[in-house]
Amino acid sequence: MRPLDPQKNWVTIGVWDDSSCGGSHLNEEPFETEPAKKTWTTNPKFSLQFKEEGPTPVWFKVTLQVADKNWKSKTARKMKVMN
């Protein structure tokens, strides 16, 4: 494993909240018919644009990650509800 080059590593911090947490493709037609529950299209969207053109292909990796402290607390709460 090797660390990412800080000059080539771009981070965008965001949040899914009540207005933008649309779930998955299962929250749309044909799986979901109730209008209030058809929410997949409200998920955040990002567009990647590469301005340099040339014969060499551009390789990139997108990683979606939940902040560790938030994930652990939400998981713990969910486990209590399930038990």
Secondary structure, DSSP 8 states (H G I E B T S, - for coil): -----GGG---------TTT----GGGSTTT---GGG--GGGS-----------SS-----------HHHHHHHHHHHHHHH-
